């Protein structure tokens, strides 16, 4: 599976650890930056291209990181076709995939230790969408709204 990942300065070191861990587990990881630590960079410059890459690469998933993950989930969700969710536990990661067919996980690099974040991301990446009709219907309503704008 291909995983697109992006962050600003707040998640820079965590992103590098996640990229290394995912590659060690056999994931193909595309790193959309930041590629250098710059305390003045802006998360939309990295998050939007990461989200766009997920949309352009069917079957892939994305991971975006920031200090809290909140601004990043907002930015990612501005890209048509993205269903990004803030995930902060194994359960929220699993439910984001099972119920929402989320294609981007947003995490706060300052919120948990790296090993916990890696476990959360692995849960997100390995949990399939349930396909349950109520979830399909709800996603359809969101998609219809998005496409009507």
VOVODO-927100 format. One record per residue (C-alpha): residue number from 1; residue in three letters; chain; x, z, y. Coordinates in Angstrom, 1 decimal, padded with zeros to 4 digits, always signed. Last residue first. Layout:
<pts>
PT   seq   type   mol       xx       zz       yy
PT   NUM    ALA     A        X        Z        Y
...
</pts>
This chain:
<pts>
PT   seq   type   mol       xx       zz       yy
PT   149    UNK     A   -020.8   -004.6   +023.0
PT   148    UNK     A   -023.0   -005.6   +020.1
PT   147    UNK     A   -020.1   -005.6   +017.6
PT   146    UNK     A   -019.4   -001.9   +018.2
PT   145    UNK     A   -023.1   -001.0   +017.8
PT   144    UNK     A   -023.4   -003.0   +014.6
PT   143    UNK     A   -020.1   -001.4   +013.3
PT   142    UNK     A   -021.4   +002.1   +014.0
PT   141    UNK     A   -024.7   +001.4   +012.2
PT   140    UNK     A   -022.9   -000.2   +009.3
PT   139    UNK     A   -020.7   +002.9   +009.0
PT   138    UNK     A   -023.9   +004.9   +008.7
PT   137    UNK     A   -025.5   +002.7   +006.1
PT   136    UNK     A   -022.3   +002.6   +004.0
PT   135    UNK     A   -022.2   +006.4   +004.2
PT   134    UNK     A   -025.8   +006.7   +003.0
PT   133    UNK     A   -025.2   +004.1   +000.3
PT   132    UNK     A   -022.3   +006.0   -001.3
PT   131    UNK     A   -019.2   +003.7   -001.3
PT   130    UNK     A   -017.1   +006.8   -001.9
PT   129    UNK     A   -014.2   +005.6   +000.1
PT   128    UNK     A   -011.0   +006.2   -001.9
PT   127    UNK     A   -008.6   +009.1   -001.4
PT   126    UNK     A   -004.9   +008.3   -001.9
PT   125    UNK     A   -003.9   +007.6   +001.6
PT   124    UNK     A   -005.8   +010.5   +003.2
PT   123    UNK     A   -004.5   +012.9   +000.6
PT   122    UNK     A   -000.9   +011.6   +001.1
PT   121    UNK     A   -001.4   +012.1   +004.9
PT   120    UNK     A   -002.5   +015.7   +004.4
PT   119    UNK     A   +000.4   +016.4   +002.1
PT   118    UNK     A   +002.8   +014.9   +004.6
PT   117    UNK     A   +001.3   +017.1   +007.3
PT   116    UNK     A   +001.7   +020.2   +005.3
PT   115    UNK     A   +005.4   +019.4   +004.6
PT   114    UNK     A   +005.9   +018.7   +008.3
PT   113    UNK     A   +004.7   +022.1   +009.4
PT   112    UNK     A   +001.3   +022.1   +011.2
PT   111    UNK     A   -000.2   +021.7   +014.7
PT   110    UNK     A   +002.7   +020.4   +016.8
PT   109    UNK     A   +002.6   +016.9   +015.2
PT   108    UNK     A   -001.1   +016.7   +015.8
PT   107    UNK     A   -002.5   +014.2   +013.3
PT   106    UNK     A   -004.6   +011.1   +013.5
PT   105    UNK     A   -005.5   +009.3   +010.3
PT   104    UNK     A   -006.5   +005.6   +010.6
PT   103    UNK     A   -008.6   +003.5   +008.2
PT   102    UNK     A   -011.5   +005.9   +008.0
PT   101    UNK     A   -014.0   +005.0   +005.2
PT   100    UNK     A   -016.3   +007.6   +006.9
PT    99    UNK     A   -017.5   +009.6   +003.9
PT    98    UNK     A   -014.8   +009.5   +001.3
PT    97    UNK     A   -011.9   +008.6   +003.6
PT    96    UNK     A   -012.5   +011.1   +006.4
PT    95    UNK     A   -013.7   +013.5   +003.8
PT    94    UNK     A   -010.3   +013.5   +002.0
PT    93    UNK     A   -008.4   +014.0   +005.3
PT    92    UNK     A   -010.7   +016.7   +006.4
PT    91    UNK     A   -010.3   +018.5   +003.1
PT    90    UNK     A   -006.5   +018.3   +003.0
PT    89    UNK     A   -006.5   +019.9   +006.4
PT    88    UNK     A   -005.9   +018.7   +010.0
PT    87    UNK     A   -007.3   +015.2   +010.1
PT    86    UNK     A   -008.4   +013.6   +013.3
PT    85    UNK     A   -010.3   +010.5   +012.3
PT    84    UNK     A   -009.8   +006.8   +013.2
PT    83    UNK     A   -012.4   +004.2   +012.3
PT    82    UNK     A   -010.8   +001.0   +013.7
PT    81    UNK     A   -012.6   -002.3   +013.6
PT    80    UNK     A   -012.5   -002.8   +017.4
PT    79    UNK     A   -009.5   -001.0   +018.9
PT    78    UNK     A   -010.7   +001.8   +021.2
PT    77    UNK     A   -010.7   +004.1   +018.2
PT    76    UNK     A   -006.9   +004.2   +018.2
PT    75    UNK     A   -006.8   +005.4   +021.8
PT    74    UNK     A   -009.3   +008.2   +021.2
PT    73    UNK     A   -007.6   +009.2   +017.9
PT    72    UNK     A   -004.2   +009.3   +019.8
PT    71    UNK     A   -005.5   +011.4   +022.6
PT    70    UNK     A   -006.7   +014.0   +020.1
PT    69    UNK     A   -003.8   +014.1   +017.7
PT    68    UNK     A   -002.6   +017.4   +019.1
PT    67    UNK     A   +001.0   +016.6   +020.1
PT    66    UNK     A   +000.9   +013.1   +019.0
PT    65    UNK     A   +000.7   +011.2   +015.7
PT    64    UNK     A   -000.9   +008.1   +014.4
PT    63    UNK     A   -001.2   +007.1   +010.7
PT    62    UNK     A   -002.7   +003.8   +009.6
PT    61    UNK     A   -004.1   +002.2   +006.5
PT    60    UNK     A   -003.6   -001.3   +005.0
PT    59    UNK     A   -006.1   -003.1   +002.9
PT    58    UNK     A   -006.7   -005.8   +005.5
PT    57    UNK     A   -003.7   -006.2   +007.8
PT    56    UNK     A   -004.9   -007.4   +011.3
PT    55    UNK     A   -007.1   -004.3   +011.7
PT    54    UNK     A   -004.2   -002.0   +010.7
PT    53    UNK     A   -001.9   -003.8   +013.0
PT    52    UNK     A   -004.2   -003.4   +016.0
PT    51    UNK     A   -004.3   +000.4   +015.3
PT    50    UNK     A   -000.5   +000.6   +015.4
PT    49    UNK     A   -000.4   -001.6   +018.5
PT    48    UNK     A   -002.9   +000.8   +020.2
PT    47    UNK     A   -001.0   +003.9   +019.1
PT    46    UNK     A   +002.4   +002.9   +020.4
PT    45    UNK     A   +001.8   +002.1   +024.1
PT    44    UNK     A   -001.2   +004.4   +024.1
PT    43    UNK     A   +001.1   +007.3   +023.4
PT    42    UNK     A   +003.0   +007.1   +026.8
PT    41    UNK     A   +006.7   +007.6   +027.1
PT    40    UNK     A   +008.2   +010.2   +029.4
PT    39    UNK     A   +009.9   +012.5   +026.8
PT    38    UNK     A   +011.8   +009.5   +025.4
PT    37    UNK     A   +013.0   +009.8   +021.9
PT    36    UNK     A   +013.8   +006.4   +020.5
PT    35    UNK     A   +011.9   +004.2   +018.1
PT    34    UNK     A   +008.5   +005.2   +019.2
PT    33    UNK     A   +007.5   +003.4   +017.3
PT    32    UNK     A   +005.4   +000.8   +015.4
PT    31    UNK     A   +007.0   +001.8   +012.0
PT    30    UNK     A   +005.7   -000.3   +009.2
PT    29    UNK     A   +005.7   +001.7   +005.9
PT    28    UNK     A   +005.6   +000.1   +002.5
PT    27    UNK     A   +004.7   +003.1   +000.3
PT    26    UNK     A   +006.8   +003.8   -002.7
PT    25    UNK     A   +006.9   +007.6   -002.7
PT    24    UNK     A   +010.3   +007.6   -001.1
PT    23    UNK     A   +008.9   +005.3   +001.6
PT    22    UNK     A   +006.2   +007.9   +002.3
PT    21    UNK     A   +008.7   +010.7   +002.6
PT    20    UNK     A   +011.0   +008.8   +004.9
PT    19    UNK     A   +008.2   +007.6   +007.2
PT    18    UNK     A   +006.8   +011.1   +007.3
PT    17    UNK     A   +010.2   +012.6   +008.4
PT    16    UNK     A   +010.6   +009.9   +011.1
PT    15    UNK     A   +007.0   +010.5   +012.3
PT    14    UNK     A   +007.7   +014.3   +012.5
PT    13    UNK     A   +010.7   +013.7   +014.7
PT    12    UNK     A   +008.8   +011.4   +017.1
PT    11    UNK     A   +005.5   +013.2   +017.2
PT    10    UNK     A   +005.5   +014.5   +020.7
PT     9    UNK     A   +007.7   +011.6   +021.9
PT     8    UNK     A   +005.0   +009.0   +021.2
PT     7    UNK     A   +003.7   +008.0   +017.8
PT     6    UNK     A   +003.0   +005.1   +015.4
PT     5    UNK     A   +002.5   +004.4   +011.8
PT     4    UNK     A   +001.2   +001.4   +009.8
PT     3    UNK     A   +000.9   +002.0   +006.0
PT     2    UNK     A   +001.1   -000.8   +003.5
PT     1    UNK     A   +000.0   +000.0   +000.0
</pts>
